[in-house]
Amino acid sequence: MIGAQKNMNFKLLAKAVVIIAVLALLVVMGMFNRGDATLDLPRILPGVQHAPACCMYYGFFAVGFLVGTLLMAGGGRGSGKSGKEK
């Protein structure tokens, strides 16, 4: 039981480190990419979108983070057995 708790804490720490590293990378990209960028998706967006590159980086990260969160969110039931049956 204690080994499983340590493993879970390590996983949580590893996830936190990865998220902080990605956020730090986004800050650096935002600091040095202040020029305009264009986004053209003809069948999805009505026209060409113009925005600072750093805003697009943050937007893409936010969408990817939300999609990843939704994909990783489980029902929390595991294999369907309760803790008493194990």
N, C-alpha and C positions, 0 to 999 in steps of 0.2 A: 504494500500500500504506500509506503513512504517512497519507494523508488519511482512509482508512477507519479507521485506529486512532484518530485524533483524533475522528472522528464517533462511534465506539463509546464513547470516554471521555466525550464530551459527553452521550450517552444515559444512561450509567451515573450521571453526576453529576446529571442532571435527575431521574432516578428516585429517587435518594437524597434530593434536596431535597423532592420531592413527599411521600415517605414521612415525612420528618422534620416537614414542615408538618402533615400529617394527624395524626401522633402528638401534636404540640404542641396541636392543636385538641382532641384527645381529653382531654389533661391539663386544659385550660381547662374543658371541659364537665364533667369529673369534679369539679373544684374547686367549681363553682358550681351543680351540679345534684345535690344530696344527698338530695332527697326521694325517696319511694317512687314507683315506676312499676309499672303492671300490664301483663301481656302475656296476651292471651286468644286462643288458637288452638284452637278446639273440636275439630277433627278430628285434630289432631296432638298436642297436649299434653292430659293428663288433666284439668287444672283450670286456674284462673287462677293465673298465676305472679306473685308479688310480689317485687321486688328494688329496690335503690337504682338510680336512673336511670343513674348513672355506670357501674355494673356492666353494665347492659344495653347502653350505648354501646360499652364494650370488647368485649362478647360479639358484638355485631353487626359491629363492625369486624373482629374475629378471623375470623368466619365468612366475611365478604366478602373478606378478604385471602387466606384459604386457597382459596376458590373461584376468585378471580382468578389466583392462582398456578397452580392446576391447569389452568385454561383456557389460560394463556399458556405453560405448559411444553410444548415441542415435542419431537419425536423427535430433533432435532439433525442431521437428514440433509439439510435444505434441499431442493434440487430433485432429489436422488438422484445427482448427479454428484460424483465425487471431486475433490480439488484438483488432481490431475495432468491431468485431462481438460480443464480450463478453458483 
